[in-house]
Amino acid sequence: MTLLPSDRAPGLHLAPDAFVPDDAQIAPYVTIYSGVRLGAGVTLEQGAIVGRPQQIDAGSRSPRREAGEPTEIGDGCRIGSNSVVVAGAHVGHGSYLGDHVLIRETALLGDAVMIGRGSVISHSTQIGDRTRIQNYSLVGPWTFLEEDVLVSPRVTFL
């Protein structure tokens, strides 16, 4: 896995095969791994990590994934400060991830989804269009939320 310094933003490290459009807004200290494709007008706030290879405990029952799996961030998305999108996730157009959010591998977020600060979206989940998940919520593996759902703060789905 090769990450190279880039002059597009201070402290930006970028995989050579990552696609970053010219209109992407990139704050300092962002990391973009192999297999990432950013849509038009995406904003990555300070310390965001996109396409991070899966990192799981040896005893985990999560399916093992290959590094460099395609990771798509739709047009007009905002990825908050210190948020992590793991390789293999898909974030739909116009979605908003607050600060300190974790989106796990194989998670599928629809268009115009909002994920609040400190929330976790586990692997093998689907979040419908326009769904809003407020701060510090956990959506466990294999959970499916329909379109237009509102989830209060600190809710846990298992």
N, C-alpha and C positions, 0 to 999 in steps of 0.2 A: 504494500500500500504506500503510494507515493503522494506526499503532500508538499507543495512548493509555496514559498512566500509569494505574495502577489502585491503589486503596487496599487490595486484598486481600492484598498482600505488599509489603515495601519493595523499590522498584526494579522492580516488575513492570510490563512493557509488554505490552498485550493488544490484539489486533485486535477491533473491535466485533462481528464476526460469529462469533468463536470461542465454542465452548460449553465452559464450565468449571462443573462441578457444585459445589454448595455444600460438599460434603464433600471436595473436592480439597485436598490439603496442598501448599502452594506456598511454597518457601523464597525468600529474597531474590534479586533480580536475574535473574529468569526472563523469557523472552520467548516469547509465544505469538502466532503469525501467523494470518492469515486462513485459513479452511477447516479449522481444527483442531476436533476433537470429542474431549474427554476423557471417559472412562468414570467411573463411580462409584468413589470411594476411590483415585483416582490420586494418587501423590506425585511432585512435581517438585522435585528437589534444586537447590541453589544454582547459578545460571548456566546452567541447562538452557535449550535453545532448541528449540521444537517448531513444525513447519510452516515452517521456514526455506525461502524460495524457492531453487530450484536455482541453484547457482553453479558454472559449469564454464568451462574455458578455451575460447577461440575455436576452437582446433584439436581439441577433444575430439570423439570419435565417439559419445559418449553422446547418446541421443535428447533433444531439447529439450522441456522441460515448461513448462506455464503456471503462473504464480504463483497462489497461493490454491487449488491442487489439494487435494481432501479428504485430510486426515491424521487417522487414527483411532488413539487410544490406548485399549486395552480396560480394562475394570473392574479395579481393584486393581493396576495396573502401577506400577512405580517406575522413574523416569528419573533416573539419577545426575547428580552435579554435572558441569557443563560438557559434558554430552552434547548431541548435536544429532540431531534427527529431521527429515529434509528433507521438504518438502511432497510428498504422494502416497504416503508410507509407511503401512503398517498394522502395529500392534503388538498382538498378541492378549492376551486376558484373563490377568491374573496374571503377566505377563512382567516380567523384571527386567533393566534395562540398567545396568551398572556405570558408574563415572565415566569421562569422556573417551571415550565411545562415539560412533561416527558411524553412523547408519542412513540410507542413501541413498534417494532417490525410487524408488518402485515396489517396494521391498523388502516382502515379506510375512512377518511373524513369526507363528507359531502361538501357541497358548495355553501359558502356563507356560514360556516360553523364557527362558534366562538367557544374557546376553551379557556377558562379562568386561571388565574395565577395559581401555581403550585399543584395543578391537577395532573393526573396520570391517566393515559389512555393505553390500556394493555394490548398485547398482541392479539390477533385474530378477532378484532372488534370492528363494528361498523357503526358510524354515526351519521344519521340522515341529514339532509340539507337543512340549513337554517336552525339547527339544534344549538341550544346555548347551555353550556355546562359551567356553572359558576365556580368560584375559587375553592381550591383544596378538595376537589372531588376525585374519586378513584373509580374508573370503569374497568372492571376485571375482564380477564380473557373470555372470549367467545360470547361477548355481550353485543346485542343489536339494539340500537335506539333508533326509532322511526324519525321521520322528518318533523320539524317544528316542535321539538320537545324542549321544555325548560326544566333544568335540574338545579335545585337549590345548592347553596354552598355546603361543603363537607359531607356530601352524599357518597356512599360506597355501594357499588354494584358488584356482587360476587356470583 
